[in-house]
Amino acid sequence: MFTLVLGIGASVATIHPMVGLIINVAIIFCIVYQGMHNYKMPIYFPFLLTYIFMIMSAPTDFKGLPLRMGSIVIGCLYIALIQLVFNRNRLNKTILGTRKAMIANIARQVDSLLENDYKPTLNIEMDALVDTMAKAIYDTRLKSKHITSANKGNLELAMAKQQLGRVLHNFSEKEALTEEEKELLVGIREITHLLDEYFYSDVEKNKTQQKIDEVIQKLNVKISDKRIKEVVQTLKSFPDYLEMIEDKKEHVLNTQKLTLKNGLKRIDRDTATFKFAIKMALAISLVIFLVDSFQITYGRWIVFPMIAIIQPHYDGTVKKAIDRIIGTVIGIVLFTILFSIVKDNSVRMNLVILLAYINLFMKKYHISTSLVAVSALGGATMGGAGIEILAFRILFTIIGCAIALIINRYILYYTLEDFMKDLAMEYTKDVKELKLLNHTIQDEYKKYNIILKAKLMEYKINQYRRLNQDNISL
């Protein structure tokens, strides 16, 4: 339905530049606002790119609208089918795989401590695994934000393992381990082996769970150190979490009213997402209006860089703008060399397709941009354009980047530091709310959603701190 609205909107927007300005502001705002997320990767980009492409690269009037609608429906069904075939149960598989990796991580931490060869990266790896688990559980929720009992257990077990990992990391900072600490490590190693059996071997779960209980009870009796006993208390919760994972009974709050309520994000003008959506909508719509009004040839080459360059935080925009210009220059040089050597248009077409495929695997933004530039210039050249397109490409890229920087600097200015402060305040607020919850079904529903959000915020805050220490921008 959403893509159909984009298709209709793109057709209406081409009636007149002024009509397009109004329609584009509204639709671009909705795309960006609904597709942004403070704690996870945003999903607005492909939808926004599709919408701009329909307006600037493949415009159609109302006569062509039925064909466009049919194409959109067929395309969406095709994508849904591909996802169904290749990504079926992907999130559940991610949860299972991450759970196994966490068990293995604890086992490696214990072994490295006992062998006096601890690797600090293991603890960082554990934090990343917990983040992966939290994201996967977050994504498996229904629109009502209901979390299954099994995933509540998975989340609790993941957090307990993370806490265990931090204790093990503290042990690594000591010159020598006490006998009680060594005994605890041996017990933890045995529990990780039993957990691995429990989840991934053909064993009787009740007996394995009983063995885990026995190891924990033995540790509880033999160890006297108060600090280590607190660790044992964490281990004592493991059997409870295993029962939650196996529990098939659900207290579902998934009513139709709740589903509809959470289907769309409520507009909050005080958020970074709102500010970003406003900036994107105004900037892109205004540039499209000017391109249409003055009939600027290849004007889309101003707009497309802007979509990628404008970031929620000014800090990220500067870096991306520099990378975009560098990548475009590299792309122009690469294009000039390749198309000077290759003269046959059919070979050139295959070359453009090959570079587009290679681009799917590129991680560096300036390299990716250079390949995009070659593809765009190649398409224009094979369409009859002359050498002047090289000047258009670099000039319009610079103009697009300049507009993006001006917009981000002077309209609703927002830095990465501002975002992290807001995130820290939201985190503190959620933790306070968590402490006030009661033991009701409704409050349990709130509890796990708050915990999930808090884990994702923790990871984002810690990621910022680590990168900031290395003077690297997010």
DRENDRENLUM-333293 format. One line per 2 residues: number of its first residue (from 1); their letters; for each residue x, y, z of C-alpha. Coordinates in nm, 3 decimals, padded with zeros to 5 digits. Example, Ala and Ser with C-alpha at 12.3 -4.5 7.8 and 13.67 -1.06 7.14 Angstrom:
1 = as = 01.230:-00.450:00.780  01.367:-00.106:00.714 .
This chain:
1 = mf = 00.000:00.000:00.000  00.279:00.240:00.093 .
3 = tl = 00.460:00.194:-00.240  00.131:00.250:-00.428 .
5 = vl = 00.091:00.583:-00.248  00.446:00.673:-00.357 .
7 = gi = 00.360:00.585:-00.717  00.045:00.797:-00.718 .
9 = ga = 00.223:01.084:-00.542  00.509:01.078:-00.796 .
11 = sv = 00.258:01.111:-01.083  00.064:01.394:-00.916 .
13 = at = 00.390:01.577:-00.836  00.475:01.605:-01.207 .
15 = ih = 00.157:01.805:-01.292  00.317:02.139:-01.203 .
17 = pm = 00.632:02.242:-01.009  00.424:02.418:-00.738 .
19 = vg = 00.195:02.117:-00.695  00.506:01.899:-00.687 .
21 = li = 00.658:02.116:-00.413  00.357:02.063:-00.184 .
23 = in = 00.320:01.690:-00.258  00.693:01.622:-00.228 .
25 = va = 00.727:01.795:00.111  00.443:01.584:00.252 .
27 = ii = 00.553:01.250:00.106  00.927:01.289:00.169 .
29 = fc = 00.856:01.390:00.530  00.643:01.076:00.581 .
31 = iv = 00.902:00.848:00.416  01.189:00.977:00.629 .
33 = yq = 00.997:01.013:00.956  00.851:00.662:00.941 .
35 = gm = 01.179:00.510:00.817  01.411:00.660:01.079 .
37 = hn = 01.514:00.482:01.397  01.732:00.607:01.681 .
39 = yk = 01.859:00.264:01.779  01.880:00.069:01.452 .
41 = mp = 01.970:00.120:01.088  01.719:00.350:00.913 .
43 = iy = 01.505:00.205:00.632  01.392:00.526:00.460 .
45 = fp = 01.670:00.538:00.198  01.545:00.280:-00.061 .
47 = fl = 01.188:00.418:-00.044  01.308:00.777:-00.083 .
49 = lt = 01.540:00.679:-00.368  01.252:00.500:-00.542 .
51 = yi = 01.023:00.801:-00.505  01.281:01.049:-00.640 .
53 = fm = 01.364:00.810:-00.926  00.995:00.798:-01.027 .
55 = im = 00.982:01.180:-01.029  01.313:01.271:-01.192 .
57 = sa = 01.435:00.970:-01.390  01.112:00.796:-01.496 .
59 = pt = 00.825:01.048:-01.471  00.480:00.946:-01.597 .
61 = df = 00.147:01.121:-01.645  -00.197:00.989:-01.544 .
63 = kg = -00.223:00.788:-01.867  00.077:00.585:-01.763 .
65 = lp = -00.036:00.557:-01.400  -00.217:00.217:-01.436 .
67 = lr = 00.098:00.063:-01.585  00.308:00.210:-01.302 .
69 = mg = 00.067:00.079:-01.037  00.072:-00.266:-01.195 .
71 = si = 00.452:-00.263:-01.209  00.472:-00.161:-00.842 .
73 = vi = 00.236:-00.442:-00.736  00.427:-00.702:-00.937 .
75 = gc = 00.761:-00.572:-00.807  00.644:-00.581:-00.443 .
77 = ly = 00.507:-00.934:-00.483  00.835:-01.045:-00.640 .
79 = ia = 01.039:-00.895:-00.355  00.805:-01.051:-00.096 .
81 = li = 00.842:-01.389:-00.266  01.221:-01.363:-00.269 .
83 = ql = 01.219:-01.275:00.102  00.986:-01.564:00.177 .
85 = vf = 01.208:-01.813:-00.005  01.553:-01.696:00.102 .
87 = nr = 01.494:-01.518:00.435  01.227:-01.736:00.588 .
89 = nr = 01.271:-01.747:00.966  01.589:-01.541:00.926 .
91 = ln = 01.539:-01.357:01.253  01.472:-01.675:01.449 .
93 = kt = 01.782:-01.831:01.294  01.978:-01.522:01.399 .
95 = il = 01.856:-01.565:01.757  01.953:-01.933:01.764 .
97 = gt = 02.294:-01.868:01.609  02.368:-01.575:01.839 .
99 = rk = 02.271:-01.778:02.146  02.518:-02.049:02.046 .
101 = am = 02.791:-01.792:01.980  02.738:-01.642:02.327 .
103 = ia = 02.776:-01.982:02.493  03.098:-02.038:02.298 .
105 = ni = 03.221:-01.688:02.393  03.179:-01.754:02.768 .
107 = ar = 03.358:-02.089:02.728  03.651:-01.918:02.551 .
109 = qv = 03.671:-01.647:02.818  03.684:-01.908:03.093 .
111 = ds = 03.948:-02.118:02.912  04.165:-01.814:02.842 .
113 = ll = 04.150:-01.711:03.212  04.241:-02.059:03.333 .
115 = en = 04.529:-02.065:03.084  04.636:-01.712:03.189 .
117 = dy = 04.597:-01.586:02.832  04.286:-01.367:02.843 .
119 = kp = 04.189:-01.175:02.529  03.999:-00.847:02.603 .
121 = tl = 03.837:-00.857:02.258  03.622:-01.148:02.381 .
123 = ni = 03.429:-00.912:02.608  03.375:-00.664:02.323 .
125 = em = 03.254:-00.955:02.110  03.005:-01.051:02.384 .
127 = da = 02.860:-00.697:02.390  02.819:-00.710:02.012 .
129 = lv = 02.644:-01.049:02.037  02.399:-00.913:02.296 .
131 = dt = 02.327:-00.620:02.064  02.261:-00.863:01.777 .
133 = ma = 02.027:-01.065:02.000  01.839:-00.752:02.113 .
135 = ka = 01.798:-00.629:01.753  01.671:-00.969:01.636 .
137 = iy = 01.417:-00.993:01.920  01.317:-00.630:01.859 .
139 = dt = 01.246:-00.715:01.494  01.051:-01.034:01.570 .
141 = rl = 00.792:-00.845:01.773  00.445:-00.816:01.630 .
143 = ks = 00.311:-00.471:01.540  00.152:-00.478:01.885 .
145 = kh = 00.511:-00.500:02.020  00.432:-00.831:02.188 .
147 = it = 00.737:-01.040:02.279  00.702:-01.417:02.305 .
149 = sa = 00.790:-01.600:02.626  01.075:-01.777:02.443 .
151 = nk = 01.229:-01.445:02.338  01.186:-01.303:02.688 .
153 = gn = 01.391:-01.599:02.808  01.645:-01.548:02.529 .
155 = le = 01.681:-01.182:02.625  01.718:-01.254:02.998 .
157 = la = 01.973:-01.530:02.927  02.167:-01.299:02.694 .
159 = ma = 02.185:-01.023:02.958  02.292:-01.275:03.224 .
161 = kq = 02.572:-01.397:02.996  02.675:-01.038:02.931 .
163 = ql = 02.694:-00.975:03.305  02.895:-01.295:03.342 .
165 = gr = 03.129:-01.178:03.067  03.193:-00.851:03.248 .
167 = vl = 03.281:-01.038:03.568  03.522:-01.260:03.375 .
169 = hn = 03.679:-00.949:03.222  03.734:-00.811:03.574 .
171 = fs = 03.905:-01.136:03.670  04.153:-01.080:03.386 .
173 = ek = 04.276:-00.758:03.549  04.395:-00.943:03.860 .
175 = ea = 04.755:-01.060:03.894  04.651:-01.403:04.020 .
177 = lt = 04.320:-01.585:04.067  04.217:-01.720:04.407 .
179 = ee = 04.119:-02.084:04.448  03.753:-01.986:04.484 .
181 = ek = 03.771:-01.787:04.161  03.926:-02.082:03.981 .
183 = el = 03.655:-02.308:04.119  03.391:-02.065:03.994 .
185 = lv = 03.551:-02.066:03.647  03.549:-02.445:03.635 .
187 = gi = 03.181:-02.442:03.735  03.095:-02.184:03.468 .
189 = re = 03.282:-02.391:03.208  03.073:-02.694:03.305 .
191 = it = 02.751:-02.492:03.281  02.841:-02.366:02.931 .
193 = hl = 02.899:-02.727:02.823  02.560:-02.827:02.966 .
195 = ld = 02.389:-02.528:02.798  02.540:-02.631:02.466 .
197 = ey = 02.404:-02.981:02.521  02.065:-02.844:02.626 .
199 = fy = 02.014:-02.637:02.312  02.210:-02.818:02.045 .
201 = sd = 02.226:-03.188:02.132  01.968:-03.464:02.141 .
203 = ve = 01.946:-03.492:02.520  01.666:-03.500:02.773 .
205 = kn = 01.623:-03.135:02.865  01.491:-03.196:03.218 .
207 = kt = 01.799:-03.398:03.314  02.036:-03.142:03.165 .
209 = qq = 01.855:-02.862:03.345  01.882:-03.061:03.668 .
211 = ki = 02.259:-03.099:03.614  02.292:-02.723:03.568 .
213 = de = 02.103:-02.674:03.895  02.336:-02.917:04.072 .
215 = vi = 02.650:-02.736:03.953  02.509:-02.402:04.069 .
217 = qk = 02.407:-02.539:04.409  02.752:-02.691:04.459 .
219 = ln = 02.915:-02.356:04.381  02.675:-02.178:04.616 .
221 = vk = 02.770:-02.408:04.904  03.147:-02.421:04.851 .
223 = is = 03.220:-02.056:04.775  03.229:-01.806:05.061 .
225 = dk = 03.351:-01.488:04.887  03.056:-01.245:04.891 .
227 = ri = 03.141:-01.092:04.552  03.165:-01.432:04.386 .
229 = ke = 02.839:-01.541:04.548  02.670:-01.255:04.361 .
231 = vv = 02.795:-01.414:04.039  02.650:-01.746:04.150 .
233 = qt = 02.315:-01.570:04.204  02.326:-01.468:03.838 .
235 = lk = 02.390:-01.831:03.743  02.099:-01.945:03.962 .
237 = sf = 01.861:-01.764:03.729  01.971:-01.970:03.427 .
239 = pd = 01.721:-02.257:03.484  01.435:-02.003:03.514 .
241 = yl = 01.531:-01.850:03.180  01.545:-02.196:03.021 .
243 = em = 01.188:-02.257:03.139  01.080:-01.926:02.984 .
245 = ie = 01.239:-02.030:02.652  01.049:-02.360:02.658 .
247 = dk = 00.719:-02.204:02.772  00.455:-02.222:02.499 .
249 = ke = 00.184:-02.035:02.689  00.145:-01.673:02.589 .
251 = hv = -00.036:-01.381:02.748  -00.095:-01.192:02.423 .
253 = ln = -00.204:-00.829:02.426  -00.226:-00.823:02.047 .
255 = tq = -00.567:-00.662:02.004  -00.662:-00.495:01.678 .
257 = kl = -00.670:-00.156:01.847  -00.317:-00.201:01.981 .
259 = tl = -00.188:-00.322:01.644  -00.328:-00.018:01.463 .
261 = kn = -00.202:00.215:01.732  00.157:00.096:01.691 .
263 = gl = 00.146:00.055:01.314  00.257:00.414:01.252 .
265 = kr = 00.491:00.630:01.453  00.326:00.918:01.641 .
267 = id = 00.471:01.254:01.532  00.682:01.410:01.805 .
269 = rd = 00.825:01.751:01.718  01.089:01.738:01.993 .
271 = ta = 01.278:01.443:01.843  01.588:01.432:01.621 .
273 = tf = 01.386:01.222:01.376  01.132:01.503:01.328 .
275 = kf = 01.407:01.759:01.268  01.580:01.533:01.018 .
277 = ai = 01.257:01.457:00.831  01.177:01.829:00.806 .
279 = km = 01.526:01.906:00.673  01.509:01.630:00.413 .
281 = al = 01.157:01.722:00.300  01.227:02.095:00.263 .
283 = ai = 01.572:02.062:00.105  01.494:01.794:-00.152 .
285 = sl = 01.151:01.931:-00.243  01.287:02.282:-00.296 .
287 = vi = 01.571:02.161:-00.519  01.332:01.946:-00.725 .
289 = fl = 01.107:02.253:-00.760  01.400:02.463:-00.892 .
291 = vd = 01.519:02.186:-01.126  01.167:02.149:-01.271 .
293 = sf = 01.102:02.524:-01.293  01.426:02.598:-01.481 .
295 = qi = 01.435:02.267:-01.672  01.794:02.195:-01.558 .
297 = ty = 01.947:01.913:-01.760  02.075:01.631:-01.540 .
299 = gr = 01.931:01.816:-01.239  01.877:01.479:-01.072 .
301 = wi = 02.256:01.470:-01.021  02.208:01.749:-00.765 .
303 = vf = 01.925:01.572:-00.584  02.063:01.218:-00.558 .
305 = pm = 02.383:01.323:-00.373  02.169:01.526:-00.131 .
307 = ia = 01.965:01.219:-00.037  02.281:01.040:00.071 .
309 = ii = 02.467:01.340:00.214  02.206:01.494:00.448 .
311 = qp = 02.244:01.311:00.779  02.057:01.342:01.110 .
313 = hy = 02.376:01.493:01.259  02.587:01.768:01.103 .
315 = dg = 02.909:01.579:01.188  02.819:01.290:00.957 .
317 = tv = 02.717:01.523:00.672  03.063:01.684:00.647 .
319 = kk = 03.243:01.351:00.620  02.997:01.211:00.366 .
321 = ai = 03.015:01.526:00.152  03.394:01.502:00.130 .
323 = dr = 03.376:01.130:00.048  03.109:01.194:-00.215 .
325 = ii = 03.318:01.453:-00.399  03.633:01.241:-00.380 .
327 = gt = 03.440:00.936:-00.504  03.290:01.135:-00.794 .
329 = vi = 03.634:01.256:-00.904  03.767:00.898:-00.892 .
331 = gi = 03.460:00.782:-01.085  03.515:01.043:-01.359 .
333 = vl = 03.880:00.938:-01.398  03.784:00.569:-01.405 .
335 = ft = 03.504:00.636:-01.655  03.738:00.833:-01.885 .
337 = il = 03.995:00.553:-01.888  03.747:00.267:-01.937 .
339 = fs = 03.532:00.435:-02.204  03.841:00.553:-02.392 .
341 = iv = 03.953:00.191:-02.422  03.612:00.030:-02.475 .
343 = kd = 03.427:00.169:-02.779  03.152:-00.091:-02.837 .
345 = ns = 02.825:00.008:-02.663  02.720:-00.352:-02.593 .
347 = vr = 03.052:-00.416:-02.416  03.014:-00.085:-02.231 .
349 = mn = 02.668:-00.189:-02.113  02.803:-00.517:-01.975 .
351 = lv = 03.084:-00.323:-01.807  02.835:-00.086:-01.638 .
353 = il = 02.628:-00.384:-01.517  02.944:-00.553:-01.383 .
355 = la = 03.049:-00.240:-01.191  02.697:-00.204:-01.049 .
357 = yi = 02.721:-00.563:-00.925  03.066:-00.506:-00.772 .
359 = nl = 02.927:-00.198:-00.598  02.694:-00.422:-00.392 .
361 = fm = 02.999:-00.549:-00.201  03.172:-00.215:-00.145 .
363 = kk = 03.194:-00.093:00.216  03.391:00.230:00.162 .
365 = yh = 03.153:00.511:00.067  03.393:00.694:-00.167 .
367 = is = 03.465:00.372:-00.359  03.093:00.296:-00.385 .
369 = ts = 03.028:00.651:-00.507  03.298:00.621:-00.774 .
371 = lv = 03.133:00.309:-00.918  02.791:00.480:-00.913 .
373 = av = 02.945:00.773:-01.103  03.083:00.540:-01.372 .
375 = sa = 02.740:00.375:-01.411  02.559:00.712:-01.435 .
377 = lg = 02.808:00.858:-01.682  02.809:00.538:-01.884 .
379 = ga = 02.430:00.538:-01.911  02.426:00.903:-02.019 .
381 = tm = 02.702:00.848:-02.276  02.529:00.550:-02.432 .
383 = gg = 02.214:00.762:-02.445  02.390:01.015:-02.672 .
385 = ag = 02.541:01.265:-02.425  02.873:01.428:-02.501 .
387 = ie = 03.189:01.497:-02.304  03.016:01.789:-02.124 .
389 = il = 02.849:01.541:-01.888  03.179:01.509:-01.697 .
391 = af = 03.158:01.877:-01.603  02.788:01.842:-01.517 .
393 = ri = 02.858:01.543:-01.293  03.128:01.703:-01.077 .
395 = lf = 02.962:02.048:-01.072  02.620:01.917:-00.973 .
397 = ti = 02.772:01.683:-00.715  02.952:01.977:-00.552 .
399 = ig = 02.632:02.187:-00.561  02.429:01.901:-00.406 .
401 = ca = 02.689:01.854:-00.130  02.706:02.230:-00.064 .
403 = ia = 02.327:02.254:-00.031  02.326:01.954:00.203 .
405 = li = 02.591:02.116:00.425  02.409:02.451:00.434 .
407 = in = 02.076:02.285:00.516  02.227:02.075:00.793 .
409 = ry = 02.416:02.370:00.939  02.148:02.639:00.934 .
411 = il = 01.813:02.457:00.951  01.739:02.280:01.282 .
413 = yy = 02.113:02.239:01.352  02.177:01.914:01.536 .
415 = tl = 02.510:01.749:01.620  02.611:01.400:01.717 .
417 = ed = 02.685:01.530:02.065  02.325:01.658:02.090 .
419 = fm = 02.195:01.319:01.980  02.400:01.133:02.241 .
421 = kd = 02.281:01.369:02.516  01.918:01.314:02.414 .
423 = la = 01.977:00.939:02.399  02.133:00.938:02.748 .
425 = me = 01.836:01.135:02.886  01.589:00.895:02.725 .
427 = yt = 01.785:00.600:02.863  01.775:00.743:03.216 .
429 = kd = 01.402:00.807:03.185  01.336:00.449:03.069 .
431 = vk = 01.545:00.300:03.351  01.343:00.502:03.604 .
433 = el = 01.016:00.383:03.449  01.143:00.024:03.460 .
435 = kl = 01.193:00.047:03.837  00.834:00.167:03.890 .
437 = ln = 00.667:-00.121:03.704  00.455:-00.376:03.891 .
439 = ht = 00.418:-00.754:03.841  00.115:-00.735:03.613 .
441 = iq = 00.078:-00.871:03.259  00.050:-00.515:03.123 .
443 = de = 00.364:-00.405:03.307  00.551:-00.717:03.195 .
445 = yk = 00.462:-00.620:02.840  00.614:-00.274:02.904 .
447 = ky = 00.913:-00.417:03.090  01.059:-00.621:02.807 .
449 = ni = 00.999:-00.352:02.547  01.183:-00.102:02.769 .
451 = il = 01.466:-00.351:02.830  01.504:-00.413:02.456 .
453 = ka = 01.512:-00.040:02.381  01.757:00.020:02.666 .
455 = kl = 01.995:-00.252:02.536  01.995:-00.095:02.191 .
457 = me = 02.057:00.249:02.343  02.340:00.110:02.558 .
459 = yk = 02.512:-00.028:02.251  02.472:00.301:02.063 .
461 = in = 02.609:00.505:02.355  02.905:00.270:02.409 .
463 = qy = 02.976:00.264:02.035  02.987:00.644:02.034 .
465 = rr = 03.222:00.651:02.334  03.463:00.400:02.179 .
467 = ln = 03.469:00.578:01.845  03.498:00.919:02.007 .
469 = qd = 03.807:00.800:02.195  03.964:00.714:01.860 .
471 = ni = 03.853:01.048:01.709  03.635:00.873:01.452 .
473 = sl = 03.290:00.999:01.354  02.995:00.764:01.365 .
